[in-house]
Amino acid sequence: MAAVAIIGAGPAGLMAAEVLAEARCAVTVYDRMPSVGRKLLMAGRGGLNLTHSEPLAQFLARYGHAAGRLGPLIEAFPPEALSTWSRGLGQETFVGSSGRVFPKALKASPLLRAWLARLREAGVEFRTRHDLVGWDAGGALRFQAPTGEVFVSPEATILALGGASWPKLGSNGAWVDLLAQAGVGLSALQPANAGFDVGWSELFGDRFAGQPLKGIAVTFGRTRLRGEAMVTRDGLEGGAIYLLSAALREAIAKDGSARVWIDLRPDARVEDLAARLAQQPSHQSAANRLRKGVHLTPLETNLLREAHGKDLPGEPLALAASIKGVPLRLVAIRPIERAISTAGGVRFEAVDDELMLKAKPGVFVAGEMLDWEAPTGGYLLQASFATGRAAARGVLRWLGSS
């Protein structure tokens, strides 16, 4: 019975453990935290968006530059298979109005409990509070554990250590230095699906932080997206912003800032808004004309003033145009510790087709450690599960030929 060590007890690591246990390997999962699956539980706070129901070609395009390498791995374990797997743990799924797929329980804890029970029944062992610190001269894994330093010599290893977002949940990116020292090709870790700083006035930030902008459209360059955004003390976050985060991050890195345009009433033509505003008595304040004429909220009215200046246009057509195009200058992406996910990591050129590190034979990589990113909407978990399965199958093939 081949001994395999999996380091990282998130979705990718646990999925790899399942595949290997089914193949009768002796699997031990190590994690630096006191308990396992912490980031999965955090994802459950938003309903646990497992995957997405859109056509597979469109689905795979969400992975951008990494679609070519991730495509075959996801095709081997597509969204339909993930839903079937969830049902096998007693967690039926449903498709939401946006096409996103959730367990009916809308939380992660029932699924995680059933999954861990199945893994333990299959013989998987867990070692928590084991922090990987490297390899010794003979190639043994070195862990720092409560009892001191621990050395382990498995026949194969899967690294599923996550990125560097939300480090308090376990993924702190400390593996970057370890792999760099081993000669593994890496791309710098960067925040993905993160908010951006706008530099609101103090009054606006204090008053409206935590309030949503609903039913808007956000335009950056030639891309226009419908969705929602959330005002933060320093800027904006939320689904519509996350979908643009990669392009915005790159633009800020190149030019120092990025300008987006927000359409507060994307379903209305500017002429129709102007006509409704023109019907309001001219002696009314701009705030009242906007509230009564086009139902702008205090947040939306003050956002206009942040973008266009305190004195808004009095002429109806110009005022309507300001509603349809609110310019905001984004000046910085929020720190990686506050991001939902991570871009960068182990380059695909540094692994073979089985996800084994070319610089360290017998060591495989899965999940967010690899150099890919995707928007929220089920794409993050789907790729983590799929790469976990792929790495495990790579281990099996490698063990069979070694």
Secondary structure as GFF3:
##gff-version 3
##sequence-region A 1 402
A	DSSP	beta_strand	3	7	.	.	.	ID=ss1
A	DSSP	alpha_helix	11	22	.	.	.	ID=ss2
A	DSSP	beta_strand	26	30	.	.	.	ID=ss3
A	DSSP	alpha_helix	38	44	.	.	.	ID=ss4
A	DSSP	beta_strand	51	52	.	.	.	ID=ss5
A	DSSP	alpha_helix	56	61	.	.	.	ID=ss6
A	DSSP	three_ten_helix	64	66	.	.	.	ID=ss7
A	DSSP	alpha_helix	67	76	.	.	.	ID=ss8
A	DSSP	alpha_helix	79	88	.	.	.	ID=ss9
A	DSSP	beta_strand	93	95	.	.	.	ID=ss10
A	DSSP	beta_strand	100	103	.	.	.	ID=ss11
A	DSSP	alpha_helix	109	121	.	.	.	ID=ss12
A	DSSP	beta_strand	125	127	.	.	.	ID=ss13
A	DSSP	beta_strand	131	135	.	.	.	ID=ss14
A	DSSP	beta_strand	141	145	.	.	.	ID=ss15
A	DSSP	beta_strand	148	152	.	.	.	ID=ss16
A	DSSP	beta_strand	156	159	.	.	.	ID=ss17
A	DSSP	three_ten_helix	167	169	.	.	.	ID=ss18
A	DSSP	alpha_helix	175	181	.	.	.	ID=ss19
A	DSSP	beta_strand	186	192	.	.	.	ID=ss20
A	DSSP	beta_strand	196	197	.	.	.	ID=ss21
A	DSSP	alpha_helix	202	208	.	.	.	ID=ss22
A	DSSP	beta_strand	212	220	.	.	.	ID=ss23
A	DSSP	beta_strand	223	231	.	.	.	ID=ss24
A	DSSP	beta_strand	235	237	.	.	.	ID=ss25
A	DSSP	alpha_helix	239	242	.	.	.	ID=ss26
A	DSSP	alpha_helix	245	255	.	.	.	ID=ss27
A	DSSP	beta_strand	258	263	.	.	.	ID=ss28
A	DSSP	alpha_helix	270	278	.	.	.	ID=ss29
A	DSSP	alpha_helix	286	294	.	.	.	ID=ss30
A	DSSP	alpha_helix	298	308	.	.	.	ID=ss31
A	DSSP	alpha_helix	316	324	.	.	.	ID=ss32
A	DSSP	beta_strand	326	330	.	.	.	ID=ss33
A	DSSP	beta_strand	332	333	.	.	.	ID=ss34
A	DSSP	three_ten_helix	336	338	.	.	.	ID=ss35
A	DSSP	beta_strand	341	346	.	.	.	ID=ss36
A	DSSP	three_ten_helix	348	350	.	.	.	ID=ss37
A	DSSP	beta_strand	363	365	.	.	.	ID=ss38
A	DSSP	three_ten_helix	367	369	.	.	.	ID=ss39
A	DSSP	alpha_helix	379	401	.	.	.	ID=ss40
###
